[in-house]
């Protein structure tokens, strides 16, 4: 599952969802974020990738259901 075709390399913040979901013409019906792989985060990995938020290291994806008003 983890290959270059599946992982786009973007962090959650790069999607700018906060700004999108605050737009006056958007009604967010449901939003959820999924995580996986936390058990694989060793101290060595965390040290090497300390410039990346832990939450971003284990983010698997998100689902957003919205309506444009």
N, C-alpha and C positions, 0 to 999 in steps of 0.2 A: 504494500500500500504506500510506503514512503519511497517515492521515486520522483524524478523531475516532472513527470506528467501529472502527478497528483498534488505536489506541493508547489504553490506559486511564490513562496518566499516573502509574502507580505505580512506585516504585523497587523494586528487588529486595528490599531489606530490609523493605519494607512487607508482603510476603507472609509474613514470620516463618517461613520454611522451616527455618532453623537449629533453632528451638525445636521445630517439628513433627517434624523428622527425628531429634531426640534423644529423643523420647517413648519411654518404655519399652515401649509396646504397638505400636510401628511398626517394621517391618523395611524398610529402604530397599533395594530391589533394584537400582535404577539411578537416577542423577541426572546430568543434563547441562544446561549453560547455553550458549545460542548468542549470538553477537555478529555485528553487521554495521554498516557505515557508518563505520568508524574513519577511512577516507581522507577523509571529509567534515569532520572536526574541524579546523577552521582555528584559528590562534592567537586570532583575534577571537572565535570561538564559545567556545573554552575560557576566555577571560577573562570573557566575559559570563555564562557558566554555571559559574564556578569553585566555586559552592556545591554543585554536583552532582558526584559521583564520576565520573571518566572512564569507569569500567566500567559505570556506570548509563546513561551517554549512548549507549553502543554495544550495550547489552543488547537482544537481539531476543526472547528468550523462554527458557523452560526446559521440560524434560521430567522428570517425577518418576514413577517406578514404585515402588509400595510395597505392602506387605501388612500388614494389621492382625492382630496376634497375639492 
